[in-house]
Amino acid sequence: MRFTSEQRLDGGVLEREFSLGEIPGVLWTPESASAPAPLILVGHPGGLRRMYPRLVARARHAVAAGFAAATIELPGGGDRPRFAVAEEARADLRRALEAGEPVPDEVVDRLVRPLVDKAVPEWRAALDALLALPGIRGPVGYSGGVIAIGLRLAVVEPRIAAALLFAGSFVPRAMVEEARQVTIPLLVLLQWDDEGNDRQLALDLFDAFGSTEKTLHANMGGHTGVPPFEGDDGNRFFARHLR
């Protein structure tokens, strides 16, 4: 891990951009803390620069509650090289949505499964590097989307103790079965009127999760209409499980 820039934000937040090989990322930490901070991995659908305003708002909210927060660019996102299979699948998905047609399962598989297979090892490598830094400790939380990435991380990464998942992206139906292996505490956010999401599949996925502690918050509104109070609920959720 190599830090490439550093700035101090209002509220005592230190923001550092880094690169992990070819993977760019951002780390936010409390500027002054008496003890190492638990880490929250901030998930997103790709495009760090495009997503930055929302990512930094979420990260600052987490840091204000005493956590460290970090994110990395997804494979094929931002300035990273595209992979043809996902690009073709994304175009097919857009065509189906614009025509008001159901998105075929094979399109979701072609789009999401390669992304999960590439992204999860990168998140785990980033986690190795982040937890080696002073001032950061486990256990670790995962917060955000792509929900299939969070699902897979919850299955394979034992350092992740709790996850707040955004049910706003498509999930291969085969991964609904994989969800039965998830046992960590979960908080799932679902926007009821999300025009780009399969609501019933999101409900089926929540039902399939094997966790004995799982909570679903469903709010009215579209994809970007998550109520601000959910950020406070998320911090309380992580405070219960990461401290």
C-alpha positions, 0 to 999 in steps of 0.5 A, a space after each residue: 500500500 502506497 499513500 498518494 495524497 493526504 488532506 484534513 477535512 472538517 470535523 477532525 477527519 484525515 483523508 488519505 488516497 492510496 494505491 494497492 498495486 493497480 487498485 486506487 482507494 481512500 482511507 478516512 480516519 479520526 485525526 486524533 483518537 485515544 485508541 485504534 478505531 474499528 474499520 468499516 469497508 465502504 462498498 459502492 458500485 464503481 467509479 470512485 471519482 463519480 461516487 466521491 460525494 456520497 462516499 465521503 459523506 458516508 465515511 465522515 458520518 462513520 468517522 464521527 462515530 469513532 470508526 475508520 472507513 476505507 474504500 477501493 475502486 472496483 474492477 472495471 470501474 473508474 480508470 481501471 481497465 474494462 473487461 469485455 464480458 461485463 461491458 456486454 452484459 451491462 449493455 444488455 441489462 440497459 436494453 432490458 430496463 429501457 424496454 420495460 422487460 425483465 432482466 434475464 438471469 443469464 445477463 445478471 450472471 454475466 454482469 455480476 459473477 465476474 465482478 464478484 470473483 475479481 473484487 472479493 480477493 481485492 477487498 481481502 488484500 486491501 483488508 490485509 494492508 489496512 489492518 496492518 496500519 497503526 490506528 486501525 483494528 478489527 473486527 471489521 464491518 462492510 457497508 454498502 453495495 454491490 450486495 453480491 460482493 458484500 454477500 460473498 465477503 460475509 461468507 469467505 472473510 472471517 474478519 468481517 463481523 457485521 454487514 450493512 447491505 444495500 439491496 439496490 443491485 442485481 444478484 445472480 439467483 445461484 447466490 441466493 443459495 450462497 446466502 444461506 452460508 452467511 451467519 454474521 449480523 446483518 442490516 439490509 436497506 431496501 428502497 421500495 420503489 427502486 426502479 433498477 432493482 428486483 424487489 422480490 429477489 431482494 426479499 427472497 435474498 433477505 429470507 435466505 440469509 442464514 444469520 440469526 440476527 438480521 434486520 430489513 429496513 424498507 423505505 419508500 422512494 427510488 434508488 438514491 432516496 435512502 433517508 438520512 436517519 439510516 446513517 445513524 441506525 447504521 452507526 448504532 448497528 456497527 457500534 453493537 458489533 464492532 466494539 
